[in-house]
């Protein structure tokens, strides 16, 4: 059986066979990291089903500010409307499918497709009259919206029509962010890393901290991630965590940690212990 997503195709039967060959507790087979077909399935079944962090609201502070964001073959434009709200849309003109915004960021009174100059309002509505030429009123041809959550000025998007529920994570993240003053934040510097590897290798590196003592001494000083590896350290970790929770709660800041165990939940918010 071949499954076709909006832009990617993969053989669902072959993917099922690969999954069936996985031995619990062992490594994934080579194809999970090298196969273009598996990558297509990853995009369709994982990336388009979950909520993804796309940027910070301070990157588009003024009405008309926009920025583009890409994952796989999907390109998204996030922009702040005249009403001050941030919205997200597929960065694709409804006429011939050209990209409406070709840069990484900008400011526009309206968005104008560079191909045939179809023009869109900042809320995604099409301004260009279409009924006489195409028999379809422009009110039905606005930019396709993308689901967006603003959690304390952290912007999350979901590409698929029925994303995995993020309600619990959103509540915890928003609660932790409300005291951070992110509404006054400004972007000071950006670094991009181009990694010649499948995304799962990068993710696996993020989810284990065995390398942290050697590679990230500054991080280790601010967290208990590596201390938890030793059972002898757990009483002290628990004691310090309780003290931090009490201190932050006394300040009206809530818990020090909202941690995910990665077995169902997949978010994490941690305050520094200092």
N, C-alpha and C positions, 0 to 999 in steps of 0.2 A: 504494500500500500504506500503510495507516495502522498505526502502531505505538502500542501502548498500554502505558505503564509503570504502576506502581502508582497514580499519581495524575495523570499528565500524558499528553497525547495529542499526536502530531504526525504529519505525513505524511512518511514516510521517503523517498519518491520525490522530493518537493519539496526536502527537505534535500539529497539527493544531487545534484540539479540545481544548487542554489546552490553546493555544494562544487565541482562540475565547472566552474563559471564563475570560480573563483578563479585569478588569475594569480600564479605564484610570484614572491615579492619585492614584490608590490604590496599595497595595502590590501584589507581585507575589504569585501564589498558592504554597503550600508546595512542590508539585512535582518538581517545578523548582529548588529546592535546594537539594532534596533527591533522585530523580529518576536517576538511572544509564542510563536509556534510554534517558532522557533529556540531561544528561551530554554528551552522545555520539553525540546527535544532536548539542550541544554547540560546541564540537570539530570540527564537520564537517561544520557547518554553520557560525561559528564565528572565531574560532582560526585558521582554515585552509584557511580562506578567507581574513584575514587582515595581515598587516605588523606588525611584532613583534620584539621588541628590544631583541637582543640575546647576546650582550656583547660589549666590547670596544676593539678597534684595538690594544691598548697597551697590551692587554692580550696575543697577539700573535705577538710580535714585529719582530722576526727574521724568515728568510726563513726556512721552515720545522716545525715551531711552529704550533700547532693545539690545539683546545679545543672542547669539546663536549657540546651540549646543548639539553635539552629535554623538550617537551611539550606534555602532554597526552601520547600516545603510540609512538609518533614520536621522533626519535633520530637523531640529526644533528651533523656533524663535520664541523667546520670552520677552515681553515688553510691558512697560508701564503705561496704562491708559490715561486719558485726560482726567478721569475720576480718581486717579492715584492707585488703582488696583493693578496688580500684576497678573497677566494672563499668558498662557502658552498655546502655541499653534504649531501644526506641521508647517514647515517652511517650504511650502509647495503651492504654487499658483494653481487656482482651480481651472485655468484655461488650458494650458499645455504642459503643466507639471514642472515648469521652470522654478528654480530656487528664487524666492522673493528677495531674501537678504543674503548677499554673497559674502559679506564681511563677518568679522567676529562680534562687532558691537557698533553702535551708532545711535544717532538721534534723528527722528523723522516726524514731521507733522502727520504724514500718512505713509504707508508702505506701497511702493510702486514696483511692480514686477518689471525687471529690465528687458524682458522679451517683447511683450505686446502692451506694456504700460497699464495692465489692469491694476486698479488702485484700491487699497484697502484702508479702512479706518483702523485706529489703534485698538479697537475692540474686536477686530477681525472681519467686520462687515465689508462687503464689496460695494464700492461707490460707482464703479463703471456700469452704465446701463447695458443690459444684455437682452432684454425681452424682445425688442424689435428684430435683432439679428439672429438670436438663437431660440427664441420662443420660451425662454426661462427667465424669470425675474431675478434680478441681482440679489434679492434678499435671501435666496436659497443657495447662493454660491459664495458664501463667506469662507474664510480660511477654516480648515478643519481644526477644531479645538483639541487640546491635549489636557487631560486631567492634571490639576496642579494643587499642591498643598503648600501653604506658607506657614512654617512652624518657627515662630520667633525670628523671622527673616531668613530662615533656611528654606530654600525652594526645592520641592520634590515634585517629580512628574511621573506619570504612568502612561505608557504608550498603548497598552492594550485596552480593549473595551471592558474587560472584567478583571481588573487587577486584584492581586491577592490583598486581603484586608490588612490595612496598616493602622487601624484605629487605635489599638493599644500602644503601639510604638509612637504614633503621632501625639497621643496624650502625654506620654512620659517625656518625649523630647521637648514638646512645647512647654511643659511645666518646668523643665530644667533650664530652658533658654530665656524664660520671661524676665529673669533678673540680670541677664548678661549685658544689657544695654546695646544689643546688636542694632537697634534702630539708629544709633549714632556711629556705627562702624564705617570704615572706609577701607578699600582694598589698597594695601601698601605695596605688595609685590606678588608676582605669580611665577611659579616654576613648573615646567612641564617635563615629564619623564616619558621618553619613548622607549618602551621595553619590547625587545624582540622575543616575545614569548606569548603563549596562549594565556588568556585572562585568568584561567584557573590557577596557574602557577603563581601569579601575583596575589590572587585571593588567598591561596594557601599560605603564602609567606606572611600575609597580614594576620591570619588567624592563629599562627603559632608564634611563640616568643622565645623559642630555644636559642635563637640567634641574637636576642636582644642584649644580653650581657656583653657580648663582644662588639656588636655593631651599633648599639644605641645606648651608651652609658647615661646620656642626659635623660632619656626616656625612663630608664630604670630608676633613676633617682626620684622621679615624680610619681611613680606608680608601684603597685605591688604585683604586677603581672608575673615576674620571674620568681618572686618570693613564694608565690603559691605553689611552685613546683615541688617544694620541700614540705613534707608534713610537719617537720619540726618548726617551721615558720608560721604555720597556720594560726596558732593561738595569738601570736603577735599581730598578724594581719587582721584577724577578727577584732582584736582589741582596738587597733588604730582605726579600723573602719567604723566601729561603733562610736569612737570619740569624734571622728570627722562628721558622722551623721548627726550626732548631738550638737556639735558646734554649728553646722550649717542650718539645722532646724531651728536653733535658738535665734539665728539671724533671719529666720523666715524664708530660707532658701531651699527648703526641702532636703531630701536625701543627698548624700554625697555621690552615690552611684546608682545608676539605672542600667544594669548590665544584662546583656543577652547571653544565653547559654548556647545559642546557635543550633538548637534542636527544634526550633519552631519559631521563636522570636529571632530577629536578626538585626537589632539595633543596640547601641551602647552609648551612654552618656556618663562621663566620669569627670569629677572635679579633681584638681590637684590636691594632694594631701598637705602641701606646705601652707 
